[in-house]
Amino acid sequence: MKKRRVWSITPPVLILGTALLLAVGVTYFLNRIVFFAELGLTVSVIAVAFGWMIYTRRGIHSTLLSVAESLDQTSKDSLSSSPLPVVVCSEQGEILWYNVIFQNEVLENNAVYGESLSVITGGPNAADLSKKKFVDVSYGSRRYTAYISKVTSDDTALYVLYYIENTRYKKVFEEYMLSRPSVVLIYIDNMDELLQNARESERAQISGKVETLLEDWTSKTSGLLRRFASDRFLLIVEQRHLQQIILQKFDILDKVRSVQTGANISVTLSIGVGQGATLRESEQLARQAIDMALGRGGDQAAVKTKNGFDFYGGVSRGIERRTKVRTRVVASALQELIESSDNVLVMGHRFSDLDCLGAATALASCIRGLGKCANVVVKQSQSLTPELIKRYIDSGFGDLFLEPDDALLNISGKTLLIITDTHNPNLVESEEILQAAETVVVIDHHRKMVDHIDNAVIFFHEPYASSASEMVAEMLQYIDGINMSRLDAESLLAGIMLDTRSFVFKAGVRTFEAAAYLRRLGADTVEVKRMFSGSIETYKEKADIVAETQMYKQAAIAVDRSGLGGQLRIAAAQAADEMLYIKGVEASFVLFADEDSVNISARSLGDFNVQLVMEAMGGGGHLTMAGARLANTTLEQAYNSLIEVIDRYKQDQHSRALSLKNAY
């Protein structure tokens, strides 16, 4: 903090008294009656001031005597003759005494008796005195470490502080920390798609533009940028410059996104940052971060921290991957696991929907066709797809479904557990089954969350896919011996239609290819549509929710107060979809209470990233479809939290737009 001159008690009193007497003397020549009145008042004020000064000094002296009585002669001598600056203060942090060295070296000959230690030297405050053994203190251009010792006499507690100057050491330490190297991995997300139909000259131009932007971005730092593959870069940068990059929220993402090809496809980057004790550890952490950024759809930066990950960007739609090489590799590996297992359990998330259960039932049914025992783990009473379950039961496949408690009894060392439509261990149908299974496979399309299943032997994660059903439909084409029934094909098609909202959102080329494959297997779109039919009660509930819609910054928000709780899940999701058709709406949010928690269903048309909003509230999902569950909260609290998060999201969007505008 800034150093300021602190006057002792006596000089101000003397100066004030002299000034008042001079003023009274002038009055003598103007009006003698006023003169005598002012003289009496002035003398009284000076007397009171000196009386207060004497009282204060006696109080300090009395306190110091009590300190002296509690110390032996050796301690008294050590405080006065200590080679270190020493100060004694009260429990409230009031300065009572200090030695000559403290006054000369720390205070530079200022007198500060009775002042607050935290005000004079920047610390410690009264709370630090009783809780800490030492504190770091700054005074002027010097740095100190103050070691605190408590002295008790009768009912009075005093604190003796020994100041050790370590300015040079702390500056060296700060420089060391600021110069620590961090590893930054930079991947171009969609290089294959960008160059697929481009001419050779265009390929060089696109690559050159991106590299130029990266070089300009890193030229402001002392970092080292190197390309180690056609679409990958390595940056070694000091901590001081990394802090600036983070403060600017990785504005390079916006600059690179402005580069477009002849096919009007924007270039996007994924960035992973690792900060470890060594360069090797930093590189490993950077790889974890880049995997997380890619798993969330790319076009963002992930910074690995002690508490997990911090994310920046992620505002655009993911670029569809058209190659199916990875799908074939995963299908081959999954087939080997199926053949080597005794039985297979397929499980989705709680409150299973058509995508979750459609993918699970079709996969389990096809695995049965390979001669393996396979079941779907689902709580039928909580599933949001009773029509799908009924179709399998009516077709004679009722034994396909197992309740979690029954499935737990069927787990052995050679059981294969396949998780569909989620990768969060806290959201699966049964956490006990997940913990009991030794071999786990994950198939999911949601953007990767920090809390993900980390013990999967196969983690088939495609955030570019429209649905888990699309991923399963693709994969089953590459497993030998699969004979998919019409019912299985309709289940998968229903899952695709649910998450794409009848092929409107996030439906890519591979989505239609998967749908065409299922159609060739006999999937009837009319029968699929019937799976979406609901009761008249659900329809009325949806209408009631939509009627409560309020607009806030291009977001439609509805709060259901009917108290029906979990029964509203289907109606809330449908209402959120319906609200997107309101003119001027970019995103929709439906809030409803369920016991002691509040659920939020969020939807968008793509320009508003509801995933970022829901993640800020502890949830997750996709750019156009997300949700959150807030425990131990009320509808009012959840609504206020949502408004705050939307405000922050809009502010970030505005800041990003201004930054990009200023950059060009």
C-alpha positions in Angstrom: 0.0 0.0 0.0 1.1 3.7 -0.3 3.2 5.0 2.5 1.7 8.1 4.3 3.1 10.3 7.0 1.4 9.7 10.3 1.6 12.5 12.9 1.8 11.9 16.7 -0.8 13.3 19.0 1.1 16.4 20.3 2.0 18.4 17.1 -1.6 18.6 15.8 -2.8 19.8 19.2 -0.1 22.5 19.4 -0.7 23.7 15.8 -4.5 23.8 16.3 -4.2 25.7 19.5 -1.8 28.3 18.1 -4.1 28.8 15.0 -7.1 29.3 17.3 -5.3 31.8 19.5 -4.1 33.8 16.5 -7.7 34.0 15.2 -8.9 35.1 18.6 -6.2 37.8 18.7 -7.5 39.3 15.5 -11.1 39.4 16.9 -9.7 41.6 19.8 -9.3 44.5 17.5 -12.8 44.1 16.0 -15.2 43.2 18.9 -13.9 42.8 22.4 -17.1 41.1 23.6 -16.8 38.4 20.9 -13.0 38.3 21.7 -13.6 37.2 25.4 -16.2 34.7 24.4 -13.9 33.1 21.8 -11.0 33.2 24.2 -12.9 31.3 26.8 -14.1 28.7 24.3 -10.6 28.3 22.8 -9.0 27.8 26.1 -11.6 25.2 27.0 -11.0 23.3 23.7 -7.3 23.3 24.2 -7.7 22.1 27.8 -9.9 19.2 26.7 -7.5 18.3 23.9 -4.5 18.2 26.3 -6.6 16.3 28.8 -7.5 13.7 26.3 -3.9 13.5 25.2 -2.7 12.9 28.7 -5.4 10.3 29.3 -4.4 8.5 26.2 -0.7 8.5 27.0 -1.4 7.2 30.5 -3.6 4.4 29.0 -0.8 3.4 26.7 1.7 3.7 29.5 -0.5 1.5 31.7 -0.8 -1.1 29.1 2.9 -1.2 28.4 3.5 -1.6 32.2 1.2 -4.6 32.2 3.2 -6.0 29.3 6.4 -5.3 31.1 5.2 -7.0 34.2 4.4 -10.1 32.2 7.9 -10.3 30.7 11.1 -11.1 32.5 14.2 -8.9 32.3 15.6 -10.9 29.4 12.5 -10.5 27.3 12.4 -6.8 28.1 16.0 -6.4 26.9 15.4 -8.5 23.8 12.5 -6.4 22.6 14.4 -3.2 23.0 17.7 -4.4 21.7 16.3 -6.8 19.0 18.1 -6.5 15.7 14.7 -7.0 14.1 11.9 -4.4 13.8 9.5 -5.1 16.7 6.0 -3.7 17.3 3.5 -4.4 20.1 -0.2 -4.1 19.5 -3.5 -4.8 21.2 -6.1 -7.4 20.3 -7.8 -4.8 18.1 -4.6 -4.2 16.2 -3.8 -0.8 17.8 -0.1 0.0 17.9 1.1 0.4 21.5 4.9 0.3 21.3 7.7 -0.4 18.9 11.5 -0.4 19.1 13.8 2.1 17.5 14.6 -0.1 14.5 10.9 -0.4 13.6 10.6 3.3 13.7 13.7 4.0 11.7 13.5 1.2 9.1 9.8 0.5 8.7 8.2 3.8 9.6 11.1 6.0 8.5 10.9 8.0 11.8 7.2 8.5 11.8 5.3 8.3 15.1 2.2 6.1 15.0 1.2 5.3 18.6 -2.5 4.5 18.8 -2.9 3.9 15.1 -4.2 0.7 13.5 -1.4 -1.6 12.4 -3.4 -2.8 9.3 -3.8 0.9 8.2 -0.1 1.8 8.8 1.7 -1.2 7.3 -1.0 -3.0 5.3 -1.5 -5.7 7.8 -2.2 -7.8 9.7 -5.8 -7.0 10.8 -7.3 -8.0 14.1 -8.6 -11.3 12.8 -5.2 -12.3 11.5 -3.5 -11.7 14.8 -5.4 -14.5 16.6 -5.5 -16.9 13.7 -2.1 -16.7 11.9 1.5 -17.3 13.0 2.9 -15.0 10.3 1.6 -12.7 7.6 3.1 -11.0 4.5 3.2 -7.2 4.8 4.0 -4.5 2.3 5.0 -1.0 3.3 6.2 1.5 0.6 8.5 -0.4 -1.7 9.6 -2.9 0.9 8.2 -6.4 1.7 8.2 -8.0 5.1 7.1 -11.2 6.7 5.7 -10.4 10.2 5.9 -13.2 12.7 3.2 -13.0 15.4 3.7 -13.9 19.1 0.9 -13.7 21.7 1.6 -12.4 25.2 -1.1 -12.7 27.9 -1.2 -10.8 31.2 -4.2 -11.3 33.5 -7.2 -10.7 31.1 -5.2 -8.7 28.6 -3.8 -10.2 25.4 -1.1 -8.4 23.4 0.7 -9.3 20.3 4.4 -8.9 19.5 5.3 -8.8 15.8 8.8 -9.3 14.5 9.3 -7.9 11.0 11.8 -9.6 8.6 12.5 -7.7 5.4 12.5 -10.1 2.4 11.9 -7.7 -0.5 14.5 -9.2 -2.8 13.4 -12.8 -2.1 9.8 -12.0 -2.8 10.6 -10.2 -6.0 12.7 -13.1 -7.2 9.9 -15.5 -6.2 7.3 -13.5 -8.1 9.5 -13.4 -11.2 10.0 -17.1 -10.9 6.3 -17.7 -10.8 5.6 -15.3 -13.7 8.2 -16.9 -15.8 7.0 -20.5 -15.3 6.4 -22.1 -18.7 3.0 -23.5 -19.7 2.2 -25.8 -22.6 -0.6 -24.8 -25.0 -1.8 -27.3 -27.6 -3.7 -25.8 -30.6 -5.7 -28.0 -33.0 -7.6 -26.9 -36.1 -10.9 -28.7 -35.6 -12.1 -29.1 -39.1 -9.0 -29.1 -41.4 -10.1 -32.2 -43.3 -13.5 -30.8 -44.0 -12.0 -27.4 -45.0 -9.6 -28.9 -47.5 -11.8 -31.7 -48.8 -13.1 -29.8 -51.8 -10.6 -26.9 -51.9 -8.0 -26.4 -54.7 -4.4 -26.6 -53.9 -3.9 -22.9 -53.9 -6.9 -22.4 -51.6 -5.5 -25.0 -49.2 -2.2 -23.1 -48.8 -4.2 -19.8 -48.4 -6.4 -21.2 -45.6 -3.4 -22.7 -43.8 -1.4 -19.5 -44.2 -4.2 -17.3 -42.8 -4.6 -19.4 -39.7 -0.8 -19.6 -39.1 -0.5 -15.8 -39.6 -3.2 -15.2 -37.1 -1.5 -17.5 -34.6 1.9 -15.9 -35.1 0.4 -12.4 -34.6 -1.4 -13.6 -31.5 1.8 -15.1 -30.0 4.0 -12.2 -31.1 2.7 -10.2 -28.1 4.3 -12.8 -25.8 7.7 -14.2 -25.3 6.3 -17.6 -26.3 7.5 -20.2 -28.8 5.1 -21.4 -31.4 5.8 -24.4 -33.5 3.7 -26.4 -36.0 4.1 -30.2 -35.4 1.4 -31.4 -37.8 -0.7 -29.9 -40.7 -3.5 -29.0 -38.3 -1.7 -28.9 -34.9 0.5 -26.3 -33.1 2.5 -26.3 -29.9 3.0 -23.1 -27.9 5.3 -22.7 -24.9 4.4 -19.5 -23.1 5.3 -17.9 -19.7 2.7 -17.6 -17.0 2.7 -13.8 -17.2 1.6 -13.9 -20.8 -0.8 -16.8 -20.2 -2.6 -14.7 -17.6 -3.1 -12.0 -20.2 -4.4 -14.6 -22.7 -6.9 -15.9 -20.2 -8.0 -12.3 -19.3 -8.7 -11.7 -23.0 -10.7 -15.0 -23.0 -8.7 -16.5 -25.8 -9.8 -13.9 -28.4 -7.8 -15.9 -31.0 -10.9 -18.2 -31.2 -13.0 -15.3 -32.6 -10.3 -14.1 -35.0 -9.7 -17.5 -36.5 -13.5 -18.1 -36.8 -13.7 -15.1 -39.1 -11.6 -17.1 -41.7 -14.0 -18.7 -44.2 -13.5 -21.0 -47.1 -15.1 -20.9 -50.5 -17.8 -23.3 -49.1 -18.6 -20.7 -46.4 -17.2 -23.0 -43.6 -15.6 -21.2 -40.8 -12.3 -22.3 -39.3 -12.4 -23.2 -35.7 -9.7 -24.0 -33.1 -9.5 -26.2 -30.0 -7.0 -25.1 -27.4 -5.7 -27.1 -24.4 -3.6 -25.4 -21.7 -1.5 -27.3 -19.1 0.3 -25.8 -16.2 2.4 -28.3 -14.3 5.5 -28.5 -12.1 7.6 -29.7 -15.1 7.3 -29.3 -18.9 6.4 -33.0 -19.2 3.6 -32.7 -16.7 2.4 -29.5 -18.4 2.3 -31.4 -21.7 0.2 -34.2 -20.2 -2.2 -31.7 -18.6 -2.5 -29.9 -21.9 -3.4 -33.1 -23.7 -6.2 -33.7 -21.1 -7.4 -30.2 -21.7 -7.4 -30.5 -25.5 -9.3 -33.8 -25.2 -11.9 -32.1 -23.1 -12.2 -29.2 -25.5 -12.6 -31.5 -28.5 -15.1 -33.6 -26.5 -17.2 -30.6 -25.9 -17.5 -29.9 -29.7 -14.4 -27.9 -30.3 -14.2 -24.1 -31.0 -13.1 -23.5 -27.4 -10.2 -23.4 -25.0 -9.9 -25.6 -21.9 -7.5 -24.7 -19.1 -6.5 -27.5 -16.7 -6.6 -26.2 -13.1 -6.3 -27.7 -9.7 -10.1 -27.9 -9.4 -10.8 -29.2 -12.9 -11.2 -27.2 -16.1 -12.0 -23.7 -17.0 -13.6 -23.2 -20.5 -13.6 -20.3 -22.9 -15.5 -20.0 -26.2 -17.7 -22.8 -27.4 -20.2 -20.5 -29.0 -20.5 -22.1 -32.4 -22.1 -25.2 -33.7 -19.8 -28.2 -33.9 -18.5 -29.2 -37.3 -19.8 -32.5 -38.5 -17.3 -35.3 -39.0 -18.1 -37.1 -42.3 -15.5 -39.9 -41.9 -16.7 -43.1 -40.3 -13.3 -44.6 -39.7 -13.6 -44.2 -35.9 -17.0 -45.8 -36.0 -15.7 -48.9 -37.7 -12.8 -49.2 -35.3 -15.1 -48.8 -32.2 -17.5 -51.4 -33.7 -14.7 -53.9 -34.1 -13.4 -53.4 -30.6 -17.0 -53.6 -29.1 -17.6 -56.8 -31.0 -14.5 -58.4 -29.4 -15.7 -57.3 -25.9 -19.2 -58.7 -26.5 -17.7 -62.0 -27.6 -15.4 -62.3 -24.6 -18.1 -61.4 -22.0 -20.6 -63.7 -20.3 -23.5 -61.2 -20.4 -24.2 -57.7 -21.4 -26.1 -54.9 -19.6 -27.1 -51.8 -21.5 -28.0 -48.8 -19.3 -28.8 -45.1 -20.0 -29.5 -42.1 -17.8 -32.2 -41.6 -15.2 -35.7 -40.7 -16.6 -34.8 -42.3 -19.9 -36.1 -40.7 -23.1 -36.5 -42.1 -26.6 -32.9 -41.5 -27.6 -31.5 -43.1 -24.5 -33.8 -46.1 -24.4 -34.1 -46.4 -28.1 -30.4 -46.8 -28.5 -30.2 -49.1 -25.5 -33.0 -51.5 -26.5 -31.9 -51.7 -30.2 -28.3 -52.4 -29.1 -29.3 -55.1 -26.5 -31.7 -56.7 -28.9 -29.0 -57.0 -31.6 -26.5 -58.3 -29.1 -29.0 -61.1 -28.3 -29.0 -61.9 -32.0 -25.3 -62.7 -31.6 -26.1 -65.4 -29.0 -25.2 -63.4 -25.9 -27.4 -62.7 -22.9 -28.2 -59.0 -23.0 -30.6 -56.8 -21.0 -31.6 -53.2 -20.7 -31.4 -51.7 -17.2 -34.3 -49.2 -16.7 -36.6 -48.1 -13.9 -39.8 -48.5 -15.9 -41.9 -46.4 -13.4 -39.6 -43.4 -14.0 -39.0 -43.8 -17.8 -40.4 -41.1 -20.1 -40.9 -43.7 -22.8 -43.7 -46.0 -21.6 -44.9 -46.5 -25.2 -41.6 -47.8 -26.4 -41.4 -50.3 -23.5 -44.9 -51.4 -24.1 -44.1 -52.2 -27.8 -41.3 -54.5 -26.8 -43.4 -56.2 -24.2 -46.3 -56.7 -26.6 -43.9 -58.2 -29.1 -42.8 -60.8 -26.6 -39.5 -59.2 -25.5 -40.6 -58.2 -22.0 -37.6 -60.1 -20.5 -35.3 -57.6 -22.3 -35.8 -55.1 -19.4 -34.4 -55.4 -15.9 -34.9 -53.2 -12.9 -31.6 -52.0 -11.4 -31.9 -54.1 -8.3 -32.4 -57.3 -10.4 -29.6 -56.3 -12.8 -27.2 -55.9 -9.9 -27.6 -59.6 -9.1 -26.5 -60.5 -12.6 -23.2 -58.8 -12.6 -20.0 -60.9 -12.6 -16.4 -60.4 -13.4 -17.1 -61.0 -17.1 -20.1 -58.7 -17.4 -19.9 -56.0 -20.1 -21.8 -52.7 -19.2 -22.6 -50.4 -22.0 -23.7 -46.8 -21.1 -25.8 -44.9 -23.7 -26.7 -41.2 -24.0 -24.7 -40.0 -21.0 -21.1 -40.0 -19.8 -21.7 -38.5 -16.4 -21.5 -41.1 -13.6 -24.0 -39.1 -11.5 -26.7 -39.3 -14.1 -26.7 -43.0 -15.0 -29.8 -45.1 -14.1 -27.9 -46.9 -11.3 -24.6 -45.8 -9.9 -24.3 -49.1 -8.0 -24.2 -51.0 -11.3 -21.6 -48.7 -12.7 -19.4 -49.2 -9.7 -19.8 -53.0 -9.7 -19.1 -53.5 -13.4 -15.4 -54.1 -14.3 -15.7 -53.6 -18.0 -17.5 -50.4 -19.1 -18.2 -48.9 -22.6 -19.6 -45.4 -23.0 -21.6 -44.3 -26.1 -22.6 -40.7 -26.0 -23.0 -37.5 -28.1 -23.4 -34.8 -25.4 -20.6 -32.3 -25.0 -18.0 -33.6 -22.6 -18.4 -32.6 -18.9 -15.6 -32.4 -16.3 -17.3 -35.2 -14.3 -17.2 -38.0 -16.8 -16.8 -41.8 -16.5 -13.0 -42.2 -16.5 -12.7 -46.0 -16.3 -14.3 -46.9 -19.7 -12.3 -49.3 -21.9 -14.1 -47.7 -24.9 -15.2 -44.1 -24.7 -17.1 -43.6 -27.9 -17.9 -39.9 -27.7 -19.1 -38.0 -30.7 -20.3 -34.5 -29.9 -20.9 -33.9 -33.6 -23.5 -36.6 -33.8 -27.2 -35.7 -33.5 -28.0 -38.5 -31.0 -26.9 -41.7 -29.3 -29.3 -43.5 -31.6 -27.5 -42.2 -34.7 -24.2 -43.4 -33.2 -25.6 -46.9 -32.5 -27.3 -47.1 -35.9 -23.9 -46.4 -37.6 -22.0 -48.7 -35.4 -24.3 -51.7 -35.8 -23.7 -51.6 -39.5 -20.1 -52.7 -38.9 -20.7 -55.5 -36.5 -20.8 -58.9 -38.2 -23.8 -61.1 -37.7 -26.2 -58.3 -36.8 -29.8 -58.7 -37.9 -31.8 -55.7 -36.8 -35.6 -56.1 -36.5 -38.1 -53.5 -37.7 -38.9 -52.7 -34.0 -35.3 -52.0 -33.3 -35.0 -49.8 -36.4 -38.1 -47.8 -35.3 -36.7 -47.4 -31.8 -33.4 -45.9 -33.2 -35.3 -43.7 -35.6 -37.5 -42.4 -32.8 -34.4 -41.5 -30.8 -32.9 -39.6 -33.8 -36.2 -37.8 -34.4 -36.4 -36.8 -30.7 -33.0 -35.2 -30.5 -33.2 -33.6 -33.9 -36.8 -32.5 -33.4 -37.8 -34.3 -36.6 -34.6 -33.5 -38.4 -34.7 -29.8 -37.8 -31.8 -29.3 -35.4 -28.3 -30.8 -35.5 -29.2 -33.1 -38.4 -26.1 -33.6 -40.5 -25.3 -35.8 -43.5 -24.6 -38.8 -41.4 -27.9 -38.3 -39.5 -29.8 -38.7 -42.8 -27.6 -41.6 -43.8 -28.4 -43.4 -40.5 -32.1 -42.6 -41.0 -32.0 -43.9 -44.5 -30.3 -47.1 -43.3 -33.1 -47.6 -40.7 -35.8 -46.9 -43.3 -34.4 -49.6 -45.5 -34.7 -52.0 -42.6 -38.4 -51.3 -42.5 -38.8 -48.5 -40.0 -42.2 -47.0 -40.4 -42.2 -43.2 -39.8 -45.9 -43.3 -38.8 -45.3 -45.9 -36.1 -42.4 -43.9 -34.9 -44.6 -40.8 -34.7 -47.0 -42.7 -32.5 -44.2 -43.2 -30.0 -44.3 -39.5 -29.4 -48.0 -39.4 -28.6 -48.9 -38.3 -25.1 -52.0 -38.1 -22.9 -54.5 -35.2 -23.0 -53.3 -34.3 -19.5 -49.7 -33.9 -20.7 -50.9 -31.7 -23.6 -52.9 -29.5 -21.2 -49.9 -29.2 -18.9 -47.7 -28.1 -21.9 -50.3 -25.5 -22.8 -50.4 -24.2 -19.3 -46.6 -23.9 -19.2 -46.4 -22.0 -22.5 -49.1 -19.6 -21.3 -46.8 -18.5 -18.4 -44.0 -17.5 -20.8 -42.2 -14.3 -20.1 -39.6 -12.6 -22.4 -36.1 -11.6 -21.1 -33.3 -10.6 -23.5 -34.5 -12.8 -26.4 -35.1 -15.7 -24.0 -38.5 -17.1 -23.3 -38.8 -18.2 -19.6 -41.7 -20.1 -18.1 -42.0 -21.1 -14.4 -44.5 -23.9 -13.6 -46.1 -23.6 -10.2 -48.6 -26.5 -10.4 -46.6 -28.6 -8.0 -46.9 -31.8 -10.1 -43.1 -32.3 -9.9 -41.6 -35.2 -11.9 -44.9 -35.7 -13.8 -44.1 -32.5 -15.7 -40.8 -33.7 -17.3 -42.4 -34.6 -20.6 -44.6 -31.5 -20.7 -41.7 -29.2 -19.7 -39.5 -30.5 -22.5 -42.3 -30.2 -25.0 -43.1 -26.7 -23.8 -39.5 -25.6 -24.1 -39.5 -26.8 -27.8 -42.9 -25.1 -28.4 -41.7 -21.7 -27.0 -39.0 -21.5 -29.7 -41.7 -20.8 -32.3 -42.4 -17.5 -30.6 -41.2 -14.6 -32.8 -38.0 -13.1 -31.5 -37.1 -16.0 -29.2 -33.5 -17.3 -29.4 -33.7 -19.7 -26.4 -36.3 -21.1 -24.1 -36.2 -22.1 -20.4 -38.8 -24.0 -18.4 -38.5 -24.3 -14.6 -40.4 -26.7 -12.5 -40.1 -27.9 -8.9 -39.6 -31.6 -8.0 -39.5 -32.3 -4.3 -36.6 -30.2 -2.8 -35.0 -29.4 -6.2 -35.7 -27.4 -9.3 -35.3 -28.7 -12.9 -34.6 -26.6 -15.9 -35.2 -27.6 -19.5 -33.4 -25.4 -22.0 -33.7 -25.2 -25.8 -32.3 -22.9 -28.4 -32.3 -22.3 -32.2 -28.4 -22.4 -32.3 -27.4 -18.8 -31.9 -27.9 -18.9 -28.1 -25.6 -21.5 -26.5 -27.9 -23.0 -23.7 -25.2 -25.5 -22.8 -23.0 -22.7 -21.4 -25.9 -21.3 -19.4 -26.8 -24.7 -18.0 -23.2 -25.5 -17.2 -23.0 -22.3 -15.2 -25.9 -23.7 -13.1 -24.4 -27.1 -12.6 -26.0 -28.9 -15.6 -24.9 -29.6 -19.2 -26.0 -30.8 -22.6 -25.7 -29.4 -26.1 -25.7 -26.0 -27.8 -29.4 -26.3 -28.7 -30.6 -28.7 -25.9 -29.5 -28.7 -22.3 -30.8 -29.0 -18.7 -29.9 -28.6 -15.1 -31.1 -29.8 -11.7 -30.7 -27.5 -8.7 -30.8 -29.2 -5.4 -32.1 -27.6 -2.2 -33.5 -24.5 -3.9 -36.8 -22.8 -4.6 -38.3 -21.7 -7.9 -37.7 -18.1 -7.1 -34.0 -18.7 -6.3 -33.6 -20.8 -9.4 -35.3 -18.1 -11.5 -33.0 -15.3 -10.1 -29.9 -17.5 -10.7 -31.0 -18.1 -14.3 -31.5 -14.4 -14.9 -28.0 -13.7 -13.5 -26.4 -16.3 -15.7 -28.2 -15.1 -18.8 -27.0 -11.5 -18.0 -23.4 -12.8 -17.8 -23.8 -14.8 -21.0 -25.1 -11.8 -22.9 -22.3 -9.6 -21.5 -19.7 -12.1 -22.6 -21.3 -12.2 -26.0 -21.2 -8.4 -26.2 -17.6 -8.2 -25.0 -16.6 -10.8 -27.6 -18.3 -8.9 -30.4 -16.6 -5.6 -29.4 -13.2 -7.4 -29.1 -13.6 -8.9 -32.6 -14.7 -5.6 -34.0 -11.7 -3.7 -32.5 -9.4 -6.4 -33.8 -10.4 -5.6 -37.4 
